[in-house]
Amino acid sequence: MRISEIKRKTKETDVRVKVDLDRYSESAIDSGSGFFNHMLTLFAKFAKIGLEVGCAGDVEVDFHHSAEDIGIAMGEAFAEALGDKKGIVRYGQCLMPMDEALVMVALDFSGRAYLSYDVELRASRLGDEGEETRAKVGVFDTELIEEFFSAFTRSAKLTLHVKKISGRNTHHIIEAVFKAFGKAVRDAVGIDLEYAEEIPSTKGVL
């Protein structure tokens, strides 16, 4: 069974993540942010994995440390659960519509960490001096989505491309990102039954 549980404790966060790549079950997510809980639940639903996330973080500062450390722990859990990656499809991609939003995700469990994140979001409002502020959904700083994916790709050693093709509504765009990420992960970590005993690389190792 491809199951892993990772615990990560720092002076800023206390994180526990458990993943089961072979059995989908209802997610148990308590990240400290309602919006981020929703996004991780969507990811697990479309990836068809079991996912548990608990995080006690310094949210009185902001959600930055929690988003990053959850990404680190989730990436480590994926790396451990995948092991030598024997038999996996390895690649996944998805073109995900969400109303007016359209997002592309393509990924490769290559053993090489790389993130290309091209998701422009509108600022939530203009500041007192007329300058644009950071885009938010509720109280959630949407720039932290990139921080999460950056941490995940580093610790999972994943190549990940995320691109917004179109979209105006910030919630729709981010929701499309996580659904597409889940669908692409589902395809990539799936077992290729015809070649279940092979490492999917001409090098013989990933």
LODO-632353 format. One record per residue: residue number from 0; residue in one letter; x, y, z of N, C-alpha, C, O in turn. Coordinates in pm, 1 decimal. Layout:
N
- NUM/a/X/Y/Z/X/Y/Z/X/Y/Z/X/Y/Z
...
END
This chain:
206
- 0/m/83.6/-119.2/0.0/0.0/0.0/0.0/87.8/125.1/0.0/187.0/133.0/72.4
- 1/r/49.6/221.8/-81.9/128.7/343.7/-93.6/70.8/449.5/2.7/-6.4/537.3/-35.7
- 2/i/111.6/436.3/127.0/62.6/522.5/234.3/182.2/586.5/303.7/285.3/522.1/323.3
- 3/s/168.3/712.1/340.2/274.7/779.9/413.0/214.7/880.4/510.1/113.3/944.1/481.9
- 4/e/279.5/893.0/624.4/240.7/993.9/721.9/364.6/1074.6/760.2/467.3/1018.5/798.4
- 5/i/353.6/1205.3/749.6/464.9/1296.4/777.8/423.1/1393.1/888.0/313.6/1449.1/885.9
- 6/k/512.9/1410.9/983.9/492.0/1511.7/1087.9/606.5/1611.1/1080.9/723.4/1573.8/1070.3
- 7/r/570.3/1738.3/1087.0/670.8/1845.2/1077.6/637.6/1950.1/1183.6/529.2/2008.5/1182.4
- 8/k/730.4/1973.1/1273.6/707.5/2069.5/1380.4/821.3/2169.7/1383.5/938.4/2132.3/1390.2
- 9/t/786.0/2297.5/1378.6/883.4/2406.0/1389.1/832.2/2504.5/1494.5/729.9/2480.8/1558.7
- 10/k/904.3/2614.5/1511.0/858.6/2718.5/1603.5/738.2/2793.8/1548.2/673.8/2870.6/1619.8
- 11/e/708.0/2771.2/1419.4/598.9/2843.2/1354.0/475.6/2757.7/1328.2/363.3/2808.3/1328.0
- 12/t/496.7/2627.4/1306.3/384.7/2539.1/1272.9/405.2/2400.2/1331.7/516.8/2359.7/1364.1
- 13/d/294.6/2329.2/1344.5/294.0/2187.9/1382.2/201.1/2118.3/1283.5/79.0/2131.6/1291.3
- 14/v/260.6/2044.1/1190.7/186.5/1990.4/1076.3/189.2/1837.5/1077.6/292.0/1775.9/1105.6
- 15/r/75.1/1778.7/1046.9/65.6/1634.5/1024.5/-8.2/1612.4/893.3/-115.4/1668.6/870.9
- 16/v/50.3/1529.8/806.6/-11.1/1496.6/677.9/-7.4/1345.6/658.9/94.7/1281.4/683.6
- 17/k/-118.3/1290.1/615.4/-123.3/1148.4/579.5/-185.7/1134.8/441.5/-291.0/1192.4/414.2
- 18/v/-120.6/1058.5/355.2/-174.3/1033.9/221.4/-184.4/884.1/196.6/-100.8/805.8/241.4
- 19/d/-287.7/847.1/124.8/-306.6/709.8/77.6/-334.9/720.3/-71.3/-443.3/762.3/-111.9
- 20/l/-237.7/682.2/-151.9/-248.5/699.7/-296.2/-336.7/595.2/-362.7/-370.3/608.8/-480.4
- 21/d/-374.7/491.8/-289.7/-448.8/380.8/-350.0/-593.1/369.3/-304.2/-666.6/283.0/-352.2
- 22/r/-634.6/455.2/-211.7/-771.7/443.5/-162.1/-829.1/581.8/-136.9/-780.2/656.7/-52.3
- 23/y/-933.5/614.4/-211.7/-1000.6/742.4/-191.0/-1094.8/733.0/-72.5/-1171.5/637.5/-60.1
- 24/s/-1088.8/831.6/13.4/-1181.0/840.1/125.8/-1210.1/987.2/151.6/-1140.9/1074.8/99.8
- 25/e/-1311.9/1013.9/230.9/-1345.8/1151.9/260.9/-1229.2/1219.5/332.2/-1175.1/1166.0/429.0
- 26/s/-1191.3/1336.1/284.4/-1075.0/1406.1/338.9/-1102.6/1459.9/478.5/-1216.5/1491.0/513.5
- 27/a/-996.7/1470.1/557.1/-1002.7/1534.4/687.7/-898.9/1645.1/687.2/-780.4/1619.3/708.3
- 28/i/-942.1/1767.9/663.4/-851.0/1880.3/642.3/-877.0/1987.6/747.2/-989.1/2037.0/759.8
- 29/d/-774.0/2023.4/822.1/-781.2/2135.2/916.7/-650.4/2212.5/906.5/-558.0/2192.2/985.2
- 30/s/-644.7/2301.6/808.0/-522.1/2375.7/778.3/-509.0/2503.2/860.4/-400.2/2559.8/871.7
- 31/g/-620.1/2548.0/917.6/-622.1/2678.7/983.4/-685.2/2785.8/897.4/-701.2/2899.5/942.0
- 32/s/-721.7/2751.2/773.2/-786.3/2844.2/680.1/-902.5/2772.2/613.5/-883.2/2668.0/550.8
- 33/g/-1022.7/2826.8/626.4/-1137.9/2764.8/563.5/-1125.1/2755.5/412.7/-1161.2/2653.8/353.3
- 34/f/-1073.5/2861.7/349.8/-1058.1/2860.2/204.6/-957.2/2753.8/161.4/-981.3/2680.5/65.5
- 35/f/-844.6/2745.3/231.9/-742.8/2647.7/194.9/-791.7/2505.5/222.3/-758.7/2413.3/147.7
- 36/n/-870.3/2487.1/328.8/-933.4/2355.8/351.8/-1014.1/2314.3/229.7/-1006.4/2200.1/184.5
- 37/h/-1091.3/2408.4/177.1/-1175.5/2381.0/60.1/-1090.4/2340.4/-60.1/-1124.9/2246.2/-131.4
- 38/m/-979.5/2410.9/-83.1/-894.5/2380.2/-197.6/-829.1/2242.6/-184.2/-823.7/2167.6/-281.6
- 39/l/-779.5/2208.6/-65.4/-716.4/2077.8/-45.5/-818.5/1965.3/-55.1/-786.2/1855.9/-101.4
- 40/t/-941.8/1991.5/-11.6/-1048.3/1892.0/-25.0/-1079.0/1866.6/-171.6/-1097.8/1752.0/-212.5
- 41/l/-1084.1/1972.8/-250.4/-1104.8/1957.8/-394.7/-991.1/1879.0/-458.6/-1014.0/1790.2/-540.8
- 42/f/-868.3/1912.4/-419.8/-752.7/1840.4/-473.8/-764.3/1690.6/-448.1/-748.0/1610.3/-540.0
- 43/a/-792.6/1652.5/-323.1/-801.8/1509.8/-288.8/-915.0/1441.8/-363.3/-901.0/1327.3/-406.4
- 44/k/-1028.0/1511.6/-379.3/-1142.6/1455.8/-450.6/-1106.8/1421.5/-594.2/-1140.3/1313.3/-642.6
- 45/f/-1039.0/1512.8/-662.6/-1006.9/1490.8/-803.3/-884.2/1402.3/-821.8/-868.6/1339.1/-926.3
- 46/a/-796.9/1397.3/-721.0/-683.1/1304.4/-726.7/-725.0/1163.3/-688.8/-653.1/1067.3/-716.7
- 47/k/-841.7/1150.1/-624.9/-893.1/1020.4/-577.9/-794.2/954.6/-482.7/-759.3/837.4/-497.3
- 48/i/-749.8/1033.7/-384.1/-658.6/982.7/-281.8/-719.7/1006.4/-144.3/-810.7/1087.9/-129.1
- 49/g/-669.9/935.7/-46.1/-701.2/967.9/91.6/-605.3/1075.1/139.5/-484.3/1063.6/120.2
- 50/l/-658.3/1179.5/202.0/-573.7/1290.0/246.8/-621.8/1340.5/382.1/-738.6/1374.8/400.0
- 51/e/-528.8/1344.1/476.3/-554.1/1405.2/606.4/-448.2/1512.8/629.2/-328.8/1488.6/611.6
- 52/v/-492.8/1630.3/668.2/-401.7/1741.3/696.0/-445.4/1809.5/824.5/-561.4/1847.8/839.1
- 53/g/-353.0/1824.2/916.6/-376.5/1903.9/1037.1/-261.9/2000.3/1055.5/-145.5/1962.2/1042.5
- 54/c/-293.5/2125.1/1085.6/-188.0/2225.4/1102.4/-227.9/2325.4/1209.8/-332.4/2389.9/1200.8
- 55/a/-143.8/2337.4/1311.0/-155.2/2444.8/1409.0/-42.1/2542.4/1379.2/74.1/2513.0/1406.9
- 56/g/-75.4/2658.4/1322.9/27.0/2752.7/1278.6/8.2/2890.2/1339.3/-92.0/2917.1/1405.5
- 57/d/104.7/2976.3/1316.2/102.0/3112.1/1369.3/15.4/3202.6/1281.1/63.2/3300.8/1224.4
- 58/v/-112.1/3167.0/1271.1/-202.4/3240.6/1183.2/-232.0/3380.9/1236.0/-288.5/3463.3/1164.1
- 59/e/-194.4/3408.7/1360.9/-208.5/3545.3/1410.6/-110.7/3638.7/1339.4/-130.4/3760.2/1337.1
- 60/v/-3.8/3580.6/1280.7/88.6/3658.1/1195.8/27.3/3668.9/1057.1/-10.6/3777.5/1013.2
- 61/d/18.0/3557.0/989.2/-58.7/3539.0/866.2/-54.7/3390.0/834.3/-12.4/3310.5/918.2
- 62/f/-97.4/3351.3/715.8/-106.4/3208.7/682.7/17.1/3159.5/606.4/21.5/3044.0/563.9
- 63/h/115.9/3245.2/589.1/230.4/3211.3/504.6/303.1/3086.0/552.2/324.8/2994.0/473.3
- 64/h/340.7/3080.7/678.7/417.2/2965.6/729.1/335.8/2837.0/720.4/390.5/2730.8/690.7
- 65/s/207.0/2845.9/745.8/122.0/2727.0/739.0/112.6/2674.5/596.4/127.4/2554.4/573.7
- 66/a/88.2/2763.4/499.5/77.9/2721.0/359.3/206.7/2655.0/312.5/203.6/2551.2/246.4
- 67/e/319.8/2715.5/347.0/448.8/2661.4/304.2/478.0/2527.3/369.8/520.5/2433.3/302.6
- 68/d/455.6/2517.4/500.1/490.0/2393.6/570.7/394.3/2279.5/536.5/435.1/2163.4/535.8
- 69/i/268.9/2310.4/508.3/177.8/2207.7/458.7/227.0/2156.9/323.3/224.1/2036.6/297.2
- 70/g/271.7/2247.1/238.2/326.1/2206.1/108.9/448.1/2117.3/123.3/461.6/2017.6/52.4
- 71/i/538.1/2153.6/216.0/657.4/2071.6/240.2/617.7/1932.0/286.3/667.3/1832.4/233.7
- 72/a/527.8/1924.4/385.0/488.4/1795.7/440.2/412.5/1710.3/338.9/434.2/1589.4/331.0
- 73/m/324.0/1772.6/261.5/252.2/1696.9/159.6/346.7/1642.9/53.3/333.0/1528.5/9.9
- 74/g/442.9/1725.1/11.3/540.3/1678.6/-87.4/622.9/1563.1/-35.7/647.8/1466.7/-108.1
- 75/e/666.0/1572.2/90.1/742.6/1462.6/150.2/658.5/1335.9/158.9/709.0/1225.9/136.5
- 76/a/530.6/1350.9/191.2/442.5/1235.1/200.4/425.5/1168.4/64.1/426.2/1045.7/54.2
- 77/f/410.3/1248.5/-39.9/399.3/1191.8/-174.7/528.0/1119.5/-213.3/523.7/1008.0/-265.3
- 78/a/642.1/1182.7/-187.9/769.9/1121.3/-223.7/787.4/986.9/-152.4/831.2/889.2/-213.3
- 79/e/753.3/982.4/-23.8/767.2/858.1/51.5/669.2/752.4/3.5/706.3/635.9/-10.7
- 80/a/544.5/791.0/-21.7/443.6/694.7/-65.5/475.6/638.0/-203.5/448.1/521.0/-230.1
- 81/l/533.0/719.2/-291.0/565.3/672.7/-426.5/688.4/583.2/-429.6/704.1/502.8/-521.4
- 82/g/775.6/596.3/-330.6/894.2/510.5/-324.5/979.3/522.7/-449.5/1015.7/633.1/-489.9
- 83/d/1011.5/408.0/-511.5/1095.7/411.0/-632.3/1015.7/441.3/-758.6/1071.9/447.1/-868.0
- 84/k/882.6/460.9/-743.6/791.6/499.3/-853.4/774.3/389.0/-957.4/732.9/415.1/-1070.4
- 85/k/805.7/267.4/-919.0/788.0/156.0/-1012.1/642.3/145.4/-1055.8/551.1/142.5/-973.2
- 86/g/622.4/139.7/-1186.6/490.8/115.5/-1243.0/400.7/235.8/-1259.5/293.4/223.8/-1318.7
- 87/i/440.7/352.0/-1208.9/349.7/465.9/-1221.1/349.4/519.3/-1364.7/444.1/498.8/-1440.7
- 88/v/241.0/587.6/-1399.4/232.0/651.2/-1530.8/333.6/763.5/-1542.2/389.7/786.9/-1649.2
- 89/r/356.8/832.6/-1432.3/457.4/937.1/-1416.1/408.9/1074.2/-1460.7/429.6/1171.4/-1388.1
- 90/y/346.0/1086.3/-1575.6/302.2/1215.3/-1628.4/151.5/1232.9/-1610.9/75.2/1136.4/-1615.1
- 91/g/110.5/1357.7/-1591.2/-31.0/1389.4/-1585.8/-54.7/1529.3/-1636.5/30.8/1617.0/-1624.2
- 92/q/-172.4/1549.3/-1693.9/-206.5/1681.8/-1742.1/-357.5/1699.1/-1738.9/-432.9/1601.9/-1743.6
- 93/c/-400.0/1824.2/-1730.7/-542.5/1851.9/-1727.9/-568.2/1994.0/-1775.6/-496.6/2087.4/-1739.3
- 94/l/-670.7/2008.4/-1856.9/-721.8/2138.8/-1897.1/-857.2/2151.9/-1827.7/-953.0/2083.9/-1864.7
- 95/m/-865.2/2239.4/-1727.1/-981.5/2243.5/-1638.2/-1061.3/2372.4/-1655.2/-1009.4/2481.0/-1629.5
- 96/p/-1188.4/2361.2/-1698.7/-1276.0/2478.2/-1700.6/-1347.8/2492.8/-1567.2/-1386.0/2393.3/-1505.5
- 97/m/-1365.9/2615.5/-1523.2/-1447.0/2646.6/-1406.0/-1523.1/2774.9/-1437.6/-1475.1/2885.2/-1411.5
- 98/d/-1642.5/2758.6/-1494.3/-1719.7/2872.8/-1543.1/-1635.2/2951.7/-1642.7/-1595.4/2897.3/-1745.7
- 99/e/-1607.0/3079.6/-1614.0/-1531.9/3161.3/-1710.4/-1381.9/3135.0/-1705.8/-1308.2/3181.6/-1792.7
- 100/a/-1335.9/3060.5/-1604.7/-1192.5/3034.4/-1587.1/-1151.0/2907.7/-1661.7/-1227.7/2812.0/-1672.6
- 101/l/-1029.8/2909.4/-1712.0/-971.7/2793.6/-1778.4/-824.5/2785.5/-1737.6/-748.7/2880.9/-1755.5
- 102/v/-785.2/2670.3/-1682.5/-651.0/2653.2/-1627.4/-589.2/2525.6/-1682.9/-657.2/2424.1/-1698.2
- 103/m/-459.9/2531.6/-1712.7/-384.6/2415.1/-1757.9/-283.4/2374.8/-1651.1/-210.7/2458.8/-1598.1
- 104/v/-279.7/2246.1/-1620.3/-177.4/2190.7/-1532.1/-113.3/2071.8/-1602.3/-182.7/1985.7/-1656.3
- 105/a/18.8/2067.7/-1601.2/93.7/1953.4/-1652.8/205.2/1922.7/-1554.4/270.0/2013.8/-1502.8
- 106/l/227.9/1793.8/-1528.3/327.2/1759.0/-1426.7/397.9/1628.3/-1459.1/352.0/1547.1/-1539.4
- 107/d/511.7/1611.8/-1392.8/597.1/1495.7/-1413.1/665.9/1463.7/-1280.3/740.7/1545.7/-1226.9
- 108/f/640.1/1344.1/-1227.6/710.2/1300.0/-1107.2/849.4/1252.3/-1147.7/880.0/1133.1/-1144.3
- 109/s/931.4/1347.3/-1185.3/1058.6/1323.0/-1252.5/1175.2/1302.1/-1157.2/1279.8/1250.8/-1196.9
- 110/g/1157.5/1342.3/-1029.6/1270.3/1345.8/-938.6/1345.4/1476.6/-944.5/1446.5/1493.7/-876.5
- 111/r/1295.8/1571.0/-1026.9/1357.6/1702.6/-1041.0/1254.1/1808.5/-1003.7/1144.3/1811.0/-1059.2
- 112/a/1289.0/1894.6/-910.8/1196.3/1996.1/-862.6/1198.3/2117.9/-954.2/1302.2/2180.9/-973.5
- 113/y/1081.7/2150.1/-1010.4/1070.3/2270.7/-1093.1/924.7/2315.6/-1091.9/833.7/2234.2/-1107.5
- 114/l/903.3/2444.4/-1073.6/769.1/2501.0/-1077.2/764.1/2617.6/-1174.1/843.7/2711.1/-1165.1
- 115/s/669.9/2611.0/-1266.9/633.5/2725.2/-1350.4/489.6/2760.7/-1314.5/397.1/2684.1/-1341.4
- 116/y/471.8/2877.5/-1253.7/339.9/2917.6/-1203.5/302.5/3050.2/-1268.4/355.9/3155.2/-1232.6
- 117/d/211.1/3044.4/-1363.5/170.2/3162.0/-1440.0/19.8/3180.9/-1421.1/-60.7/3147.9/-1508.2
- 118/v/-15.1/3234.8/-1304.9/-156.5/3251.4/-1268.6/-174.8/3394.5/-1218.1/-154.9/3422.5/-1099.9
- 119/e/-212.1/3482.4/-1306.8/-233.0/3621.9/-1269.5/-372.0/3638.4/-1210.6/-470.6/3590.2/-1266.5
- 120/l/-378.9/3707.8/-1096.1/-505.8/3732.2/-1028.7/-525.1/3881.6/-1009.1/-428.8/3955.7/-989.2
- 121/r/-650.0/3925.0/-1014.8/-680.6/4065.2/-993.0/-659.8/4102.5/-847.2/-687.0/4022.9/-757.4
- 122/a/-611.7/4223.0/-824.3/-605.5/4274.0/-687.5/-747.5/4287.5/-634.0/-840.3/4318.7/-708.6
- 123/s/-763.4/4263.6/-503.8/-896.9/4264.0/-445.9/-956.5/4404.2/-435.4/-1078.5/4420.1/-437.3
- 124/r/-871.2/4505.7/-424.3/-919.7/4643.5/-413.5/-802.0/4738.7/-434.0/-687.3/4695.5/-445.5
- 125/l/-830.8/4865.7/-438.4/-725.7/4967.3/-443.0/-698.9/5018.4/-302.9/-791.6/5037.5/-224.2
- 126/g/-572.9/5040.5/-271.8/-536.5/5093.1/-141.6/-568.4/5241.7/-130.1/-621.8/5302.4/-222.9
- 127/d/-535.2/5298.7/-16.3/-567.4/5439.1/11.9/-500.3/5535.5/-86.4/-553.0/5642.9/-115.4
- 128/e/-384.5/5495.9/-136.5/-311.2/5581.1/-229.7/-339.5/5545.2/-375.2/-275.0/5597.3/-466.3
- 129/g/-436.1/5456.1/-396.6/-471.1/5416.3/-532.2/-391.5/5299.7/-584.3/-413.1/5256.4/-697.5
- 130/e/-297.3/5245.9/-503.0/-216.5/5133.8/-548.4/-295.5/5003.4/-533.7/-385.4/4993.9/-450.1
- 131/e/-261.8/4904.3/-614.4/-327.8/4775.3/-605.6/-276.5/4699.5/-484.2/-156.5/4698.8/-456.6
- 132/t/-366.8/4636.4/-412.4/-328.6/4551.8/-300.1/-318.5/4407.3/-346.6/-354.6/4374.8/-459.7
- 133/r/-269.4/4321.3/-258.9/-260.3/4180.0/-292.2/-400.3/4121.1/-309.8/-493.5/4157.7/-238.1
- 134/a/-413.9/4030.2/-405.5/-542.7/3965.7/-428.2/-576.0/3875.9/-310.1/-489.1/3806.0/-258.0
- 135/k/-699.9/3877.9/-268.6/-747.2/3796.6/-157.5/-876.5/3726.3/-195.4/-952.3/3773.2/-280.3
- 136/v/-900.1/3612.0/-130.2/-1033.1/3552.0/-125.5/-1070.7/3552.9/21.4/-1012.7/3478.6/100.6
- 137/g/-1166.8/3635.9/58.9/-1193.2/3657.1/200.8/-1069.9/3717.9/265.3/-1024.4/3825.0/225.0
- 138/v/-1015.5/3649.0/366.4/-894.8/3697.6/433.8/-769.5/3624.6/385.2/-659.8/3648.6/435.7
- 139/f/-785.8/3536.0/287.6/-674.1/3454.0/240.0/-594.7/3527.6/132.9/-650.7/3569.9/31.7
- 140/d/-464.0/3543.1/154.9/-375.7/3603.7/54.9/-348.0/3502.5/-55.6/-283.9/3400.0/-32.1
- 141/t/-396.1/3531.2/-175.1/-388.5/3432.4/-281.8/-246.3/3407.9/-331.8/-220.9/3306.8/-397.2
- 142/e/-152.7/3499.4/-301.8/-13.1/3474.2/-340.4/43.3/3351.7/-268.7/145.5/3297.6/-310.8
- 143/l/-21.8/3307.4/-161.4/25.5/3191.2/-86.9/-0.5/3059.7/-160.6/56.7/2956.4/-125.6
- 144/i/-85.9/3063.3/-261.8/-105.9/2943.3/-343.5/26.0/2905.4/-412.0/63.7/2788.3/-415.1
- 145/e/94.5/3004.5/-466.2/224.3/2976.8/-529.1/324.5/2927.0/-426.0/404.8/2838.7/-456.0
- 146/e/321.3/2982.5/-304.5/413.0/2936.2/-199.5/387.9/2789.0/-167.0/482.3/2712.3/-148.1
- 147/f/262.0/2750.2/-160.6/227.9/2609.9/-136.1/283.6/2519.9/-246.1/347.4/2418.6/-217.3
- 148/f/259.9/2556.5/-371.3/306.7/2472.9/-482.0/459.2/2471.2/-490.7/518.1/2369.1/-526.3
- 149/s/522.9/2582.7/-458.6/669.0/2586.4/-458.5/724.7/2488.6/-356.1/818.7/2414.6/-385.0
- 150/a/666.8/2488.3/-236.4/712.0/2396.2/-131.6/683.6/2251.7/-169.2/767.5/2164.1/-148.4
- 151/f/566.1/2226.8/-224.3/528.7/2090.7/-264.2/623.9/2036.0/-370.2/672.3/1923.4/-358.5
- 152/t/650.5/2115.5/-473.3/736.7/2066.7/-581.7/878.1/2037.9/-532.6/940.8/1941.8/-577.1
- 153/r/929.2/2121.7/-440.0/1064.3/2098.8/-388.2/1073.0/1966.5/-312.5/1165.3/1888.1/-334.6
- 154/s/978.0/1941.9/-224.2/989.7/1822.5/-139.6/942.3/1695.9/-209.4/988.1/1586.7/-175.9
- 155/a/851.8/1708.3/-305.7/809.6/1591.0/-383.0/902.6/1563.3/-500.1/894.0/1458.0/-563.2
- 156/k/991.8/1658.1/-529.3/1079.3/1650.2/-646.8/995.2/1631.0/-773.4/1010.4/1535.0/-848.9
- 157/l/907.3/1726.8/-791.3/806.8/1724.0/-896.5/829.4/1838.0/-994.2/861.9/1949.2/-952.5
- 158/t/813.0/1812.6/-1122.8/808.4/1917.7/-1223.2/662.0/1953.8/-1245.0/580.5/1867.6/-1277.8
- 159/l/629.1/2081.6/-1226.7/489.3/2123.9/-1230.6/475.3/2254.3/-1307.1/544.9/2351.8/-1279.0
- 160/h/384.7/2255.2/-1403.9/350.8/2374.9/-1479.8/203.2/2407.8/-1454.9/115.6/2323.4/-1474.2
- 161/v/177.7/2529.9/-1412.5/40.9/2576.2/-1387.3/22.1/2706.7/-1463.4/99.2/2801.0/-1445.8
- 162/k/-80.7/2712.1/-1548.0/-100.9/2832.3/-1629.8/-249.3/2866.4/-1638.1/-332.5/2781.9/-1671.2
- 163/k/-280.3/2991.3/-1607.5/-415.3/3041.8/-1630.0/-428.2/3082.1/-1776.2/-351.3/3164.4/-1825.8
- 164/i/-525.3/3023.9/-1844.5/-549.8/3059.1/-1984.1/-649.8/3174.0/-1992.3/-634.4/3265.8/-2072.8
- 165/s/-752.8/3167.3/-1907.3/-849.8/3276.1/-1900.9/-918.0/3272.4/-1765.3/-910.3/3173.1/-1692.9
- 166/g/-985.2/3382.3/-1732.0/-1058.7/3386.2/-1606.3/-1056.1/3523.6/-1544.1/-960.4/3599.2/-1560.6
- 167/r/-1164.3/3556.0/-1471.0/-1175.2/3684.3/-1401.9/-1198.9/3665.6/-1252.1/-1141.7/3737.5/-1170.2
- 168/n/-1282.4/3570.1/-1217.6/-1318.1/3549.4/-1077.6/-1206.6/3474.1/-1004.8/-1170.6/3362.9/-1043.3
- 169/t/-1152.5/3535.3/-900.1/-1037.0/3478.6/-831.5/-1066.3/3341.3/-773.3/-984.4/3250.1/-785.1
- 170/h/-1182.3/3325.7/-710.7/-1218.7/3195.8/-653.3/-1225.8/3088.9/-761.6/-1174.5/2978.5/-743.2
- 171/h/-1288.8/3120.6/-874.1/-1300.2/3024.5/-983.3/-1163.7/2981.5/-1035.2/-1140.6/2863.4/-1061.0
- 172/i/-1073.4/3078.2/-1050.3/-940.8/3047.5/-1104.7/-865.9/2953.8/-1011.6/-810.6/2853.4/-1056.6
- 173/i/-863.1/2985.1/-881.6/-789.1/2902.1/-787.4/-853.5/2764.4/-773.8/-783.7/2663.6/-763.0
- 174/e/-985.7/2760.5/-774.3/-1053.6/2631.0/-768.7/-1017.5/2546.0/-889.5/-994.8/2425.8/-875.8
- 175/a/-1011.9/2606.2/-1006.3/-972.4/2532.4/-1126.8/-829.9/2480.4/-1114.9/-799.8/2370.1/-1160.6
- 176/v/-741.2/2559.9/-1053.1/-602.7/2516.7/-1033.5/-597.3/2389.5/-950.1/-529.1/2294.1/-987.6
- 177/f/-667.6/2386.7/-838.4/-659.2/2270.6/-750.0/-730.9/2148.8/-807.3/-685.5/2036.1/-787.7
- 178/k/-840.4/2169.2/-876.7/-906.9/2056.2/-942.2/-817.7/1997.7/-1051.6/-804.4/1875.9/-1063.3
- 179/a/-757.0/2085.1/-1131.5/-669.3/2038.0/-1238.6/-546.8/1968.4/-1181.9/-503.0/1866.2/-1234.7
- 180/f/-491.4/2023.5/-1074.1/-377.0/1960.5/-1009.2/-415.1/1820.5/-960.4/-339.0/1725.5/-978.6
- 181/g/-531.4/1807.9/-899.2/-576.3/1677.2/-853.5/-592.5/1577.9/-966.1/-546.6/1464.1/-956.0
- 182/k/-657.4/1619.6/-1073.8/-679.9/1529.9/-1187.4/-548.0/1487.5/-1249.7/-531.7/1370.9/-1285.7
- 183/a/-453.4/1580.0/-1263.2/-323.1/1545.8/-1320.7/-245.9/1451.4/-1229.3/-180.8/1358.5/-1277.3
- 184/v/-252.2/1473.9/-1098.0/-187.0/1383.4/-1002.7/-248.2/1244.4/-1010.9/-176.3/1144.5/-1008.6
- 185/r/-381.0/1237.4/-1020.5/-447.2/1105.9/-1030.6/-392.2/1025.2/-1147.1/-361.8/906.7/-1133.8
- 186/d/-380.0/1091.5/-1261.6/-327.4/1021.2/-1379.5/-181.5/980.9/-1358.6/-142.3/869.6/-1393.7
- 187/a/-101.5/1070.3/-1301.9/42.3/1046.9/-1292.2/78.7/937.3/-1192.7/170.0/859.0/-1218.6
- 188/v/9.5/930.3/-1080.0/44.5/830.2/-978.0/-25.9/698.0/-1000.8/0.3/600.2/-930.8
- 189/g/-115.8/694.8/-1099.0/-181.7/569.1/-1132.2/-82.3/465.4/-1181.0/21.6/499.5/-1237.4
- 190/i/-114.5/339.4/-1159.3/-27.2/229.6/-1201.4/-59.7/188.9/-1344.9/-175.2/163.0/-1378.6
- 191/d/42.4/183.7/-1427.5/30.6/133.2/-1564.6/40.4/-19.1/-1556.8/149.9/-74.8/-1548.6
- 192/l/-73.7/-84.7/-1559.5/-78.3/-229.0/-1532.1/6.0/-310.8/-1629.0/59.5/-415.1/-1591.4
- 193/e/18.4/-265.4/-1751.9/97.3/-339.9/-1851.3/246.5/-335.2/-1818.6/321.9/-425.0/-1856.1
- 194/y/288.4/-229.6/-1748.4/430.8/-212.2/-1717.5/450.5/-187.9/-1568.0/531.4/-104.3/-1527.8
- 195/a/376.4/-261.1/-1487.1/373.2/-236.7/-1342.7/505.7/-265.3/-1274.2/528.8/-216.9/-1163.3
- 196/e/593.2/-342.6/-1337.2/721.8/-376.9/-1275.8/836.7/-293.3/-1329.5/952.9/-319.7/-1298.8
- 197/e/804.2/-191.8/-1410.2/909.1/-110.2/-1470.9/914.9/28.6/-1408.9/812.2/85.0/-1371.2
- 198/i/1034.9/82.7/-1398.6/1054.0/222.9/-1365.6/1030.5/302.7/-1495.0/1093.9/273.1/-1596.2
- 199/p/941.3/402.8/-1494.6/910.7/473.4/-1617.7/1017.2/575.5/-1658.3/990.9/695.5/-1665.5
- 200/s/1137.3/525.3/-1684.5/1248.1/609.9/-1727.1/1351.8/525.1/-1797.7/1377.7/412.0/-1756.8
- 201/t/1411.5/578.2/-1903.2/1518.7/505.2/-1970.7/1643.3/495.7/-1882.5/1729.9/411.9/-1907.6
- 202/k/1653.8/580.8/-1779.0/1765.9/572.4/-1686.8/1754.7/451.9/-1594.5/1854.6/403.2/-1541.5
- 203/g/1630.0/403.7/-1575.7/1608.9/293.3/-1482.8/1590.4/338.7/-1339.8/1578.1/256.3/-1249.2
- 204/v/1588.3/470.6/-1318.6/1569.0/524.5/-1183.9/1508.3/663.2/-1195.9/1539.2/738.0/-1288.6
- 205/l/1421.2/697.0/-1100.8/1363.5/830.8/-1094.1/1392.5/887.8/-955.4/1353.4/1000.7/-925.6
END
